[in-house]
Amino acid sequence: MNISIFGGGWLGQPLATMLSATKSKTSNSTNSQDRYHVRVTARSEQSIINLIEHGLNAYLFALGESLLTHKYHAELLNNNVVIINIPPGRRHLADNPQASQQFVADMCMLITQVCTHKSVKLIFISTSSVYSDAVENVTEQSEVAPITESGRAHQAIEAFIQQHHKQSACILRLAGLVGPARHPGKFLAGRQQLSGASQVVNLIHQQDVISAIEKIIDGGIWGETLHLAAQVHPSRQEYYTWAANKLGLPAPHFARESTPKTGKRIDARYSLQRLSMTLAYPSPYDML
């Protein structure tokens, strides 16, 4: 099985490493030909060097390039499964509708080019920021109502996939990511007068995301929109104070709230059931 991962960064690199070492569960053969053949892209030469040093087949690609004229178009378009994991960066899109529109256009072009054949399956890594903070309990069936530029961009890309590739794609909305080099104790340490003390935390560990993607591929779970978050949701004040203390860092300080609001709580029970999956890190307290 040929798999291309567009975006070989913090999530894409370990995902590519895991899939490269995994034998397709659709075959009982021990032949090496039955293993996943993984290609992964990155936008800088240094990232390519890093990926190659990890034993991966890496290709230079920047969002906005046309794959049809890419030097390695034959390899990057020869796929059974395509995983698109190219985050725009909140700072890049913040208060910049023009950048957001360009990001959406470039992503839709990439999706169109990699999904030329109906047999190609697509996994699109999206974000739980497509949901409104006003809704307390959020299920996979909850309406989307993003309030950030990144959330709105991802909603637009999701809509494009739903319109053109619904039955051959799986959209995976992720809560805040935790894992190697992303210690939650550092997220807010020492910051002052923070808002949202009572808002609950929605986090998911890198390893659980990787496991979920493997489940999607092996289980042939297409035509679904799923989301992932740990099942325990402490308040921001409680959790980030605890996490900073674990690292011996200054605790964050939250402003007093006149009307405490819990915000959105991502309920991923349906997704976990659909994936036949138990989280390795069911609580944010397990992630440290």
Phi and psi restraints in degrees (value plus and minus 20) as a CYANA .aco file:
   2 ASN   PHI    -113.9   -73.9
   2 ASN   PSI     107.2   147.2
   3 ILE   PHI    -147.9  -107.9
   3 ILE   PSI     108.2   148.2
   4 SER   PHI    -132.6   -92.6
   4 SER   PSI     111.3   151.3
   5 ILE   PHI    -131.3   -91.3
   5 ILE   PSI      95.0   135.0
   6 PHE   PHI    -113.8   -73.8
   6 PHE   PSI      86.6   126.6
   7 GLY   PHI      95.0   135.0
   7 GLY   PSI      67.1   107.1
   8 GLY   PHI    -120.0   -80.0
   8 GLY   PSI      26.4    66.4
   9 GLY   PHI    -114.1   -74.1
   9 GLY   PSI    -157.3  -117.3
  10 TRP   PHI     -77.7   -37.7
  10 TRP   PSI     -58.3   -18.3
  11 LEU   PHI    -114.5   -74.5
  11 LEU   PSI     -60.8   -20.8
  12 GLY   PHI     -85.8   -45.8
  12 GLY   PSI     -57.1   -17.1
  13 GLN   PHI     -85.6   -45.6
  13 GLN   PSI     -72.3   -32.3
  14 PRO   PHI     -86.4   -46.4
  14 PRO   PSI     -49.7    -9.7
  15 LEU   PHI     -83.7   -43.7
  15 LEU   PSI     -66.0   -26.0
  16 ALA   PHI     -82.5   -42.5
  16 ALA   PSI     -60.1   -20.1
  17 THR   PHI     -82.2   -42.2
  17 THR   PSI     -64.9   -24.9
  18 MET   PHI     -85.0   -45.0
  18 MET   PSI     -66.8   -26.8
  19 LEU   PHI     -86.1   -46.1
  19 LEU   PSI     -54.7   -14.7
  20 SER   PHI     -83.5   -43.5
  20 SER   PSI     -47.9    -7.9
  21 ALA   PHI    -115.7   -75.7
  21 ALA   PSI     -16.1    23.9
  22 THR   PHI    -123.9   -83.9
  22 THR   PSI     112.0   152.0
  23 LYS   PHI    -103.9   -63.9
  23 LYS   PSI     117.1   157.1
  24 SER   PHI     -77.9   -37.9
  24 SER   PSI     107.3   147.3
  25 LYS   PHI     -98.2   -58.2
  25 LYS   PSI     -21.8    18.2
  26 THR   PHI    -103.6   -63.6
  26 THR   PSI     -23.4    16.6
  27 SER   PHI    -146.7  -106.7
  27 SER   PSI     124.0   164.0
  28 ASN   PHI    -115.4   -75.4
  28 ASN   PSI     -19.6    20.4
  29 SER   PHI     -98.6   -58.6
  29 SER   PSI     134.1   174.1
  30 THR   PHI    -118.1   -78.1
  30 THR   PSI     -15.8    24.2
  31 ASN   PHI     -83.8   -43.8
  31 ASN   PSI     116.8   156.8
  32 SER   PHI     -83.7   -43.7
  32 SER   PSI     -40.6    -0.6
  33 GLN   PHI     -85.5   -45.5
  33 GLN   PSI     -37.8     2.2
  34 ASP   PHI    -107.5   -67.5
  34 ASP   PSI     -20.6    19.4
  35 ARG   PHI     -98.7   -58.7
  35 ARG   PSI     141.0   181.0
  36 TYR   PHI     -89.4   -49.4
  36 TYR   PSI     113.1   153.1
  37 HIS   PHI    -124.4   -84.4
  37 HIS   PSI      87.6   127.6
  38 VAL   PHI    -127.8   -87.8
  38 VAL   PSI     114.4   154.4
  39 ARG   PHI    -140.6  -100.6
  39 ARG   PSI     125.6   165.6
  40 VAL   PHI    -158.6  -118.6
  40 VAL   PSI     122.7   162.7
  41 THR   PHI    -130.5   -90.5
  41 THR   PSI     137.6   177.6
  42 ALA   PHI    -170.0  -130.0
  42 ALA   PSI     140.9   180.9
  43 ARG   PHI    -120.3   -80.3
  43 ARG   PSI     -22.8    17.2
  44 SER   PHI    -148.1  -108.1
  44 SER   PSI     132.5   172.5
  45 GLU   PHI     -82.0   -42.0
  45 GLU   PSI     -59.0   -19.0
  46 GLN   PHI     -84.4   -44.4
  46 GLN   PSI     -59.1   -19.1
  47 SER   PHI     -85.4   -45.4
  47 SER   PSI     -57.5   -17.5
  48 ILE   PHI     -82.4   -42.4
  48 ILE   PSI     -63.8   -23.8
  49 ILE   PHI     -79.7   -39.7
  49 ILE   PSI     -64.2   -24.2
  50 ASN   PHI     -81.8   -41.8
  50 ASN   PSI     -62.7   -22.7
  51 LEU   PHI     -85.1   -45.1
  51 LEU   PSI     -61.8   -21.8
  52 ILE   PHI     -84.8   -44.8
  52 ILE   PSI     -58.0   -18.0
  53 GLU   PHI     -83.7   -43.7
  53 GLU   PSI     -44.0    -4.0
  54 HIS   PHI    -108.0   -68.0
  54 HIS   PSI     -10.6    29.4
  55 GLY   PHI      60.1   100.1
  55 GLY   PSI       2.2    42.2
  56 LEU   PHI    -123.3   -83.3
  56 LEU   PSI     133.0   173.0
  57 ASN   PHI    -102.7   -62.7
  57 ASN   PSI      84.4   124.4
  58 ALA   PHI    -135.0   -95.0
  58 ALA   PSI     123.8   163.8
  59 TYR   PHI    -154.0  -114.0
  59 TYR   PSI     117.1   157.1
  60 LEU   PHI     -95.1   -55.1
  60 LEU   PSI     105.1   145.1
  61 PHE   PHI    -175.5  -135.5
  61 PHE   PSI     112.3   152.3
  62 ALA   PHI    -136.8   -96.8
  62 ALA   PSI     115.6   155.6
  63 LEU   PHI     -75.3   -35.3
  63 LEU   PSI     111.9   151.9
  64 GLY   PHI      90.3   130.3
  64 GLY   PSI     -42.7    -2.7
  65 GLU   PHI     -90.5   -50.5
  65 GLU   PSI     129.7   169.7
  66 SER   PHI    -107.9   -67.9
  66 SER   PSI     106.0   146.0
  67 LEU   PHI     -88.8   -48.8
  67 LEU   PSI     -43.7    -3.7
  68 LEU   PHI     -86.3   -46.3
  68 LEU   PSI     -46.0    -6.0
  69 THR   PHI    -133.3   -93.3
  69 THR   PSI      -9.2    30.8
  70 HIS   PHI     -88.7   -48.7
  70 HIS   PSI     125.4   165.4
  71 LYS   PHI     -74.2   -34.2
  71 LYS   PSI     -56.3   -16.3
  72 TYR   PHI    -133.5   -93.5
  72 TYR   PSI      20.0    60.0
  73 HIS   PHI     -81.0   -41.0
  73 HIS   PSI     -54.4   -14.4
  74 ALA   PHI     -82.3   -42.3
  74 ALA   PSI     -61.8   -21.8
  75 GLU   PHI     -92.1   -52.1
  75 GLU   PSI     -65.4   -25.4
  76 LEU   PHI     -95.5   -55.5
  76 LEU   PSI     -33.8     6.2
  77 LEU   PHI    -125.8   -85.8
  77 LEU   PSI     -18.8    21.2
  78 ASN   PHI    -117.6   -77.6
  78 ASN   PSI      63.2   103.2
  79 ASN   PHI    -153.2  -113.2
  79 ASN   PSI     130.5   170.5
  80 ASN   PHI    -116.2   -76.2
  80 ASN   PSI     -57.4   -17.4
  81 VAL   PHI    -153.9  -113.9
  81 VAL   PSI     116.8   156.8
  82 VAL   PHI    -140.3  -100.3
  82 VAL   PSI     111.7   151.7
  83 ILE   PHI    -135.2   -95.2
  83 ILE   PSI     100.4   140.4
  84 ILE   PHI    -127.9   -87.9
  84 ILE   PSI      95.1   135.1
  85 ASN   PHI    -155.9  -115.9
  85 ASN   PSI      50.3    90.3
  86 ILE   PHI    -140.5  -100.5
  86 ILE   PSI      72.5   112.5
  87 PRO   PHI     -94.1   -54.1
  87 PRO   PSI     123.8   163.8
  88 PRO   PHI     -99.7   -59.7
  88 PRO   PSI     -42.1    -2.1
  89 GLY   PHI      65.5   105.5
  89 GLY   PSI     100.2   140.2
  90 ARG   PHI     -78.9   -38.9
  90 ARG   PSI     -59.8   -19.8
  91 ARG   PHI     -86.8   -46.8
  91 ARG   PSI     -53.3   -13.3
  92 HIS   PHI     -86.6   -46.6
  92 HIS   PSI     -58.2   -18.2
  93 LEU   PHI    -115.8   -75.8
  93 LEU   PSI     -35.4     4.6
  94 ALA   PHI     -76.6   -36.6
  94 ALA   PSI     103.8   143.8
  95 ASP   PHI      34.2    74.2
  95 ASP   PSI      13.5    53.5
  96 ASN   PHI    -157.2  -117.2
  96 ASN   PSI      55.8    95.8
  97 PRO   PHI     -77.1   -37.1
  97 PRO   PSI     -52.8   -12.8
  98 GLN   PHI     -84.9   -44.9
  98 GLN   PSI     -64.1   -24.1
  99 ALA   PHI     -84.1   -44.1
  99 ALA   PSI     -56.9   -16.9
 100 SER   PHI     -84.4   -44.4
 100 SER   PSI     -64.8   -24.8
 101 GLN   PHI     -82.6   -42.6
 101 GLN   PSI     -59.2   -19.2
 102 GLN   PHI     -86.8   -46.8
 102 GLN   PSI     -60.8   -20.8
 103 PHE   PHI     -79.8   -39.8
 103 PHE   PSI     -66.1   -26.1
 104 VAL   PHI     -82.6   -42.6
 104 VAL   PSI     -65.4   -25.4
 105 ALA   PHI     -81.8   -41.8
 105 ALA   PSI     -63.5   -23.5
 106 ASP   PHI     -86.6   -46.6
 106 ASP   PSI     -59.7   -19.7
 107 MET   PHI     -86.5   -46.5
 107 MET   PSI     -61.6   -21.6
 108 CYS   PHI     -86.2   -46.2
 108 CYS   PSI     -56.1   -16.1
 109 MET   PHI     -83.9   -43.9
 109 MET   PSI     -63.6   -23.6
 110 LEU   PHI     -81.5   -41.5
 110 LEU   PSI     -65.4   -25.4
 111 ILE   PHI     -80.8   -40.8
 111 ILE   PSI     -63.6   -23.6
 112 THR   PHI     -80.7   -40.7
 112 THR   PSI     -61.8   -21.8
 113 GLN   PHI     -93.1   -53.1
 113 GLN   PSI     -56.3   -16.3
 114 VAL   PHI    -101.8   -61.8
 114 VAL   PSI     -37.4     2.6
 115 CYS   PHI    -128.0   -88.0
 115 CYS   PSI      13.3    53.3
 116 THR   PHI     -80.3   -40.3
 116 THR   PSI     -61.5   -21.5
 117 HIS   PHI    -114.5   -74.5
 117 HIS   PSI     117.8   157.8
 118 LYS   PHI     -85.0   -45.0
 118 LYS   PSI     -40.2    -0.2
 119 SER   PHI     -96.0   -56.0
 119 SER   PSI     -35.6     4.4
 120 VAL   PHI     -94.8   -54.8
 120 VAL   PSI     111.2   151.2
 121 LYS   PHI    -121.7   -81.7
 121 LYS   PSI     125.5   165.5
 122 LEU   PHI    -143.5  -103.5
 122 LEU   PSI     112.7   152.7
 123 ILE   PHI    -134.9   -94.9
 123 ILE   PSI      98.9   138.9
 124 PHE   PHI    -128.6   -88.6
 124 PHE   PSI     101.1   141.1
 125 ILE   PHI    -105.4   -65.4
 125 ILE   PSI      90.5   130.5
 126 SER   PHI    -130.3   -90.3
 126 SER   PSI    -181.5  -141.5
 127 THR   PHI    -158.9  -118.9
 127 THR   PSI     129.2   169.2
 128 SER   PHI     -92.9   -52.9
 128 SER   PSI     -23.1    16.9
 129 SER   PHI     -93.3   -53.3
 129 SER   PSI     -22.3    17.7
 130 VAL   PHI     -91.7   -51.7
 130 VAL   PSI     -34.9     5.1
 131 TYR   PHI    -111.5   -71.5
 131 TYR   PSI     131.0   171.0
 132 SER   PHI     -95.7   -55.7
 132 SER   PSI     128.5   168.5
 133 ASP   PHI     -95.8   -55.8
 133 ASP   PSI     -31.6     8.4
 134 ALA   PHI     -97.1   -57.1
 134 ALA   PSI     -44.0    -4.0
 135 VAL   PHI    -104.4   -64.4
 135 VAL   PSI     109.1   149.1
 136 GLU   PHI     -98.9   -58.9
 136 GLU   PSI     -76.1   -36.1
 137 ASN   PHI    -125.0   -85.0
 137 ASN   PSI      96.7   136.7
 138 VAL   PHI    -129.5   -89.5
 138 VAL   PSI      99.1   139.1
 139 THR   PHI    -126.4   -86.4
 139 THR   PSI     157.0   197.0
 140 GLU   PHI     -84.1   -44.1
 140 GLU   PSI     -40.0     0.0
 141 GLN   PHI    -113.7   -73.7
 141 GLN   PSI     -23.2    16.8
 142 SER   PHI     -85.2   -45.2
 142 SER   PSI     126.5   166.5
 143 GLU   PHI     -88.4   -48.4
 143 GLU   PSI     126.6   166.6
 144 VAL   PHI    -108.7   -68.7
 144 VAL   PSI     122.9   162.9
 145 ALA   PHI    -177.6  -137.6
 145 ALA   PSI      49.7    89.7
 146 PRO   PHI     -86.0   -46.0
 146 PRO   PSI     128.5   168.5
 147 ILE   PHI    -136.8   -96.8
 147 ILE   PSI     -25.7    14.3
 148 THR   PHI    -128.9   -88.9
 148 THR   PSI     139.0   179.0
 149 GLU   PHI     -83.5   -43.5
 149 GLU   PSI     -58.9   -18.9
 150 SER   PHI     -83.7   -43.7
 150 SER   PSI     -63.3   -23.3
 151 GLY   PHI     -81.6   -41.6
 151 GLY   PSI     -61.8   -21.8
 152 ARG   PHI     -86.8   -46.8
 152 ARG   PSI     -57.8   -17.8
 153 ALA   PHI     -83.7   -43.7
 153 ALA   PSI     -64.5   -24.5
 154 HIS   PHI     -87.4   -47.4
 154 HIS   PSI     -54.8   -14.8
 155 GLN   PHI     -81.4   -41.4
 155 GLN   PSI     -61.9   -21.9
 156 ALA   PHI     -84.5   -44.5
 156 ALA   PSI     -61.0   -21.0
 157 ILE   PHI     -87.0   -47.0
 157 ILE   PSI     -61.7   -21.7
 158 GLU   PHI     -78.7   -38.7
 158 GLU   PSI     -63.1   -23.1
 159 ALA   PHI     -82.2   -42.2
 159 ALA   PSI     -58.4   -18.4
 160 PHE   PHI     -83.2   -43.2
 160 PHE   PSI     -64.1   -24.1
 161 ILE   PHI     -83.7   -43.7
 161 ILE   PSI     -63.8   -23.8
 162 GLN   PHI     -81.3   -41.3
 162 GLN   PSI     -55.2   -15.2
 163 GLN   PHI     -96.3   -56.3
 163 GLN   PSI     -57.5   -17.5
 164 HIS   PHI    -130.0   -90.0
 164 HIS   PSI     -43.1    -3.1
 165 HIS   PHI    -159.1  -119.1
 165 HIS   PSI       9.4    49.4
 166 LYS   PHI     -74.2   -34.2
 166 LYS   PSI     -68.3   -28.3
 167 GLN   PHI     -98.6   -58.6
 167 GLN   PSI     -34.4     5.6
 168 SER   PHI    -128.8   -88.8
 168 SER   PSI      -9.3    30.7
 169 ALA   PHI    -147.4  -107.4
 169 ALA   PSI     137.1   177.1
 170 CYS   PHI    -149.3  -109.3
 170 CYS   PSI     101.3   141.3
 171 ILE   PHI    -115.1   -75.1
 171 ILE   PSI     108.0   148.0
 172 LEU   PHI    -141.1  -101.1
 172 LEU   PSI      87.6   127.6
 173 ARG   PHI    -110.6   -70.6
 173 ARG   PSI     103.1   143.1
 174 LEU   PHI    -125.3   -85.3
 174 LEU   PSI     119.8   159.8
 175 ALA   PHI     -93.9   -53.9
 175 ALA   PSI    -193.6  -153.6
 176 GLY   PHI     -79.9   -39.9
 176 GLY   PSI     114.8   154.8
 177 LEU   PHI    -111.0   -71.0
 177 LEU   PSI     114.7   154.7
 178 VAL   PHI    -149.1  -109.1
 178 VAL   PSI     127.0   167.0
 179 GLY   PHI     140.5   180.5
 179 GLY   PSI    -180.1  -140.1
 180 PRO   PHI     -73.2   -33.2
 180 PRO   PSI     110.1   150.1
 181 ALA   PHI      49.3    89.3
 181 ALA   PSI     -14.1    25.9
 182 ARG   PHI    -151.5  -111.5
 182 ARG   PSI      52.6    92.6
 183 HIS   PHI    -106.5   -66.5
 183 HIS   PSI     102.5   142.5
 184 PRO   PHI     -81.6   -41.6
 184 PRO   PSI     -39.9     0.1
 185 GLY   PHI     -83.8   -43.8
 185 GLY   PSI     -41.2    -1.2
 186 LYS   PHI    -113.1   -73.1
 186 LYS   PSI     -33.1     6.9
 187 PHE   PHI     -79.0   -39.0
 187 PHE   PSI     -67.6   -27.6
 188 LEU   PHI    -143.9  -103.9
 188 LEU   PSI     -12.2    27.8
 189 ALA   PHI     -74.0   -34.0
 189 ALA   PSI     109.1   149.1
 190 GLY   PHI      58.2    98.2
 190 GLY   PSI     -24.4    15.6
 191 ARG   PHI     -97.1   -57.1
 191 ARG   PSI     131.7   171.7
 192 GLN   PHI    -135.8   -95.8
 192 GLN   PSI     131.5   171.5
 193 GLN   PHI      32.0    72.0
 193 GLN   PSI      24.5    64.5
 194 LEU   PHI     -95.3   -55.3
 194 LEU   PSI     126.5   166.5
 195 SER   PHI    -112.3   -72.3
 195 SER   PSI     150.4   190.4
 196 GLY   PHI      52.6    92.6
 196 GLY   PSI      17.5    57.5
 197 ALA   PHI     -78.2   -38.2
 197 ALA   PSI     -56.8   -16.8
 198 SER   PHI    -110.3   -70.3
 198 SER   PSI     -28.6    11.4
 199 GLN   PHI     -84.8   -44.8
 199 GLN   PSI     120.4   160.4
 200 VAL   PHI    -101.4   -61.4
 200 VAL   PSI     137.5   177.5
 201 VAL   PHI    -112.4   -72.4
 201 VAL   PSI     112.0   152.0
 202 ASN   PHI    -139.4   -99.4
 202 ASN   PSI      85.0   125.0
 203 LEU   PHI    -149.8  -109.8
 203 LEU   PSI     137.2   177.2
 204 ILE   PHI    -164.3  -124.3
 204 ILE   PSI     121.2   161.2
 205 HIS   PHI    -105.3   -65.3
 205 HIS   PSI     125.3   165.3
 206 GLN   PHI     -69.9   -29.9
 206 GLN   PSI     -64.9   -24.9
 207 GLN   PHI     -84.9   -44.9
 207 GLN   PSI     -54.9   -14.9
 208 ASP   PHI     -89.2   -49.2
 208 ASP   PSI     -54.6   -14.6
 209 VAL   PHI     -84.6   -44.6
 209 VAL   PSI     -65.7   -25.7
 210 ILE   PHI     -81.1   -41.1
 210 ILE   PSI     -63.0   -23.0
 211 SER   PHI     -82.2   -42.2
 211 SER   PSI     -60.3   -20.3
 212 ALA   PHI     -84.2   -44.2
 212 ALA   PSI     -61.9   -21.9
 213 ILE   PHI     -84.1   -44.1
 213 ILE   PSI     -60.2   -20.2
 214 GLU   PHI     -82.6   -42.6
 214 GLU   PSI     -59.6   -19.6
 215 LYS   PHI     -83.3   -43.3
 215 LYS   PSI     -59.7   -19.7
 216 ILE   PHI     -81.5   -41.5
 216 ILE   PSI     -66.5   -26.5
 217 ILE   PHI     -86.6   -46.6
 217 ILE   PSI     -70.8   -30.8
 218 ASP   PHI     -86.9   -46.9
 218 ASP   PSI     -54.1   -14.1
 219 GLY   PHI    -109.0   -69.0
 219 GLY   PSI     -25.3    14.7
 220 GLY   PHI      39.9    79.9
 220 GLY   PSI      27.0    67.0
 221 ILE   PHI    -113.0   -73.0
 221 ILE   PSI      68.7   108.7
 222 TRP   PHI    -137.3   -97.3
 222 TRP   PSI     141.2   181.2
 223 GLY   PHI      55.6    95.6
 223 GLY   PSI       3.6    43.6
 224 GLU   PHI    -143.5  -103.5
 224 GLU   PSI     130.4   170.4
 225 THR   PHI    -137.9   -97.9
 225 THR   PSI      92.9   132.9
 226 LEU   PHI    -138.2   -98.2
 226 LEU   PSI     144.9   184.9
 227 HIS   PHI    -162.2  -122.2
 227 HIS   PSI     140.5   180.5
 228 LEU   PHI    -152.1  -112.1
 228 LEU   PSI     111.7   151.7
 229 ALA   PHI    -179.1  -139.1
 229 ALA   PSI     131.2   171.2
 230 ALA   PHI     -79.9   -39.9
 230 ALA   PSI     137.3   177.3
 231 GLN   PHI    -107.1   -67.1
 231 GLN   PSI     -28.9    11.1
 232 VAL   PHI    -128.9   -88.9
 232 VAL   PSI     115.8   155.8
 233 HIS   PHI    -152.0  -112.0
 233 HIS   PSI      58.8    98.8
 234 PRO   PHI     -89.9   -49.9
 234 PRO   PSI     147.6   187.6
 235 SER   PHI     -93.3   -53.3
 235 SER   PSI     138.1   178.1
 236 ARG   PHI     -79.5   -39.5
 236 ARG   PSI     -64.2   -24.2
 237 GLN   PHI     -83.2   -43.2
 237 GLN   PSI     -65.9   -25.9
 238 GLU   PHI     -83.9   -43.9
 238 GLU   PSI     -68.5   -28.5
 239 TYR   PHI     -92.9   -52.9
 239 TYR   PSI     -68.5   -28.5
 240 TYR   PHI     -92.8   -52.8
 240 TYR   PSI     -45.5    -5.5
 241 THR   PHI     -87.2   -47.2
 241 THR   PSI     -66.2   -26.2
 242 TRP   PHI     -80.9   -40.9
 242 TRP   PSI     -64.9   -24.9
 243 ALA   PHI     -85.5   -45.5
 243 ALA   PSI     -59.9   -19.9
 244 ALA   PHI     -84.6   -44.6
 244 ALA   PSI     -61.1   -21.1
 245 ASN   PHI     -81.9   -41.9
 245 ASN   PSI     -54.9   -14.9
 246 LYS   PHI     -81.6   -41.6
 246 LYS   PSI     -50.4   -10.4
 247 LEU   PHI    -116.3   -76.3
 247 LEU   PSI     -21.2    18.8
 248 GLY   PHI      52.0    92.0
 248 GLY   PSI       7.5    47.5
 249 LEU   PHI    -121.2   -81.2
 249 LEU   PSI     139.8   179.8
 250 PRO   PHI     -80.7   -40.7
 250 PRO   PSI     115.2   155.2
 251 ALA   PHI     -91.2   -51.2
 251 ALA   PSI     127.4   167.4
 252 PRO   PHI     -91.2   -51.2
 252 PRO   PSI     135.7   175.7
 253 HIS   PHI    -136.2   -96.2
 253 HIS   PSI     105.4   145.4
 254 PHE   PHI    -124.4   -84.4
 254 PHE   PSI     120.4   160.4
 255 ALA   PHI     -89.8   -49.8
 255 ALA   PSI     129.4   169.4
 256 ARG   PHI     -88.0   -48.0
 256 ARG   PSI     119.4   159.4
 257 GLU   PHI    -123.0   -83.0
 257 GLU   PSI     114.2   154.2
 258 SER   PHI     -97.6   -57.6
 258 SER   PSI     -55.9   -15.9
 259 THR   PHI    -153.5  -113.5
 259 THR   PSI      74.7   114.7
 260 PRO   PHI     -79.4   -39.4
 260 PRO   PSI     115.5   155.5
 261 LYS   PHI    -150.4  -110.4
 261 LYS   PSI     113.7   153.7
 262 THR   PHI    -101.1   -61.1
 262 THR   PSI     -40.5    -0.5
 263 GLY   PHI      50.4    90.4
 263 GLY   PSI    -185.5  -145.5
 264 LYS   PHI     -97.6   -57.6
 264 LYS   PSI     123.9   163.9
 265 ARG   PHI    -144.0  -104.0
 265 ARG   PSI      90.9   130.9
 266 ILE   PHI     -96.4   -56.4
 266 ILE   PSI      95.8   135.8
 267 ASP   PHI    -121.2   -81.2
 267 ASP   PSI      86.1   126.1
 268 ALA   PHI    -123.0   -83.0
 268 ALA   PSI       1.6    41.6
 269 ARG   PHI     -81.4   -41.4
 269 ARG   PSI     -61.5   -21.5
 270 TYR   PHI     -83.2   -43.2
 270 TYR   PSI     -65.2   -25.2
 271 SER   PHI     -80.9   -40.9
 271 SER   PSI     -63.0   -23.0
 272 LEU   PHI     -85.6   -45.6
 272 LEU   PSI     -58.0   -18.0
 273 GLN   PHI     -86.8   -46.8
 273 GLN   PSI     -62.5   -22.5
 274 ARG   PHI     -84.1   -44.1
 274 ARG   PSI     -53.7   -13.7
 275 LEU   PHI    -107.1   -67.1
 275 LEU   PSI     -24.3    15.7
 276 SER   PHI      31.1    71.1
 276 SER   PSI      33.1    73.1
 277 MET   PHI    -151.0  -111.0
 277 MET   PSI     119.3   159.3
 278 THR   PHI    -132.9   -92.9
 278 THR   PSI     109.5   149.5
 279 LEU   PHI     -86.8   -46.8
 279 LEU   PSI     117.4   157.4
 280 ALA   PHI     -93.5   -53.5
 280 ALA   PSI     -45.4    -5.4
 281 TYR   PHI    -148.2  -108.2
 281 TYR   PSI      57.0    97.0
 282 PRO   PHI     -92.8   -52.8
 282 PRO   PSI     -34.3     5.7
 283 SER   PHI    -150.2  -110.2
 283 SER   PSI     123.3   163.3
 284 PRO   PHI     -77.0   -37.0
 284 PRO   PSI     -45.9    -5.9
 285 TYR   PHI     -91.3   -51.3
 285 TYR   PSI     -37.9     2.1
 286 ASP   PHI    -101.8   -61.8
 286 ASP   PSI     -32.1     7.9
 287 MET   PHI    -106.2   -66.2
 287 MET   PSI     -27.3    12.7
